[in-house]
Amino acid sequence: MENRQGEQQRGESMPIPVSEALVEQGQAAADKVDSLRKPGRYLVSSSLGGAFIGVGVVLLLSVGGPLLGASSPFTKLVEGLVFAVALTLVVFAGAELTTSNMMTAVQGIFARRCTVGNAVAVIVGSFVGNLIGSALFAWLVHGSGVITSGAAPGHAAPALLLLTSVIKAKTAASGAALFFRAVLCNFLVCLAVWMAARTTSDGAKLMLIFWGILAFVASGFEHVVANMTYFSLGMFEHVPGATAAAFAHNLLLVGLGNLVGGCLLVGVVYGFLGRRTPKGPALDPAACREQTTVST
């Protein structure tokens, strides 16, 4: 009741204070830890998270493929515009996503609602579920034939051409490039989730998610869950370079980069800024003056 009254006093246009948002994130982390006690349900929820990100990947390939074939300079921009559907589904439909959990779990530690061990379990558990969901969704998409449809006579399908280009770029990138692109990616993804958590307006949440995702996709950064779908699709469609070894290499480097971006750059930073410190006793003015005299 007190939180609801506080929201009404602030008004929907005012963001929730950082300290209050941290408390809510702490509760969210505690709920995730509690969900782990029912592994079957948690696996389903995190599998949905992987599938929802896969929806964004397939939409990106379907829309961006023809633009790439036409050598449009707006290809990256349009890809960023449409990919926001992925995180929108995760947030509003409800699902576990390992990249945002990297932030939430750490903030749960700062809010004293979970332990380090709990945080690791949430991140690892959602990672496994995301991988399963991504692979299953990619298999369904492969069976539907949408990636290989729409090809002109004598030419490959636009979506398949874009998928091939994406896989080629990801396998050609250096380990350092993949890592730092992943750091920057989850910095933006977790900022989008964090900002959405600081507003009670669904319209504001949608816009905040949209801008954060547009920034990371159009910039060419690396998201480990999106890459689960890219490589799974690549393997199903026999794209050159999409091998199990390349898949594992990408997941390792991009996963570690996302971990740094989500845990440290957003989770730890806002955990530190929002953590409430206990109020000490009021200072005696006379004692303060005396201390000042002695020190000078």
Secondary structure as UniProt FT lines:
FT   HELIX           2..10
FT   TURN            12..13
FT   HELIX           18..35
FT   TURN            36..37
FT   HELIX           39..69
FT   TURN            70..71
FT   TURN            73..74
FT   HELIX           75..89
FT   HELIX           90..94
FT   HELIX           98..110
FT   TURN            111..112
FT   HELIX           116..144
FT   TURN            153..154
FT   HELIX           158..172
FT   HELIX           175..197
FT   HELIX           202..219
FT   HELIX           224..236
FT   TURN            237..238
FT   TURN            240..241
FT   HELIX           244..259
FT   HELIX           260..268
FT   HELIX           269..274
FT   HELIX           285..295
//
